[in-house]
Amino acid sequence: MLNRRHLRIKAMQNIFAWHTTEKKDTVSSQKILMKSIDEVNQMYISMLALIVDVT
């Protein structure tokens, strides 16, 4: 489960990455942010599946 803290951290990382690049493309930055959030969500689901497998 993604809470506000995780989303805030991902958003700040994305804003920093966007700010430090030469090419300021908001569309690609948004895609990267959504991909990053999806990866965290998949990791959470994998961890839950691991708990089920262990027990």
Secondary structure as UniProt FT lines:
FT   HELIX           4..20
FT   HELIX           26..54
//
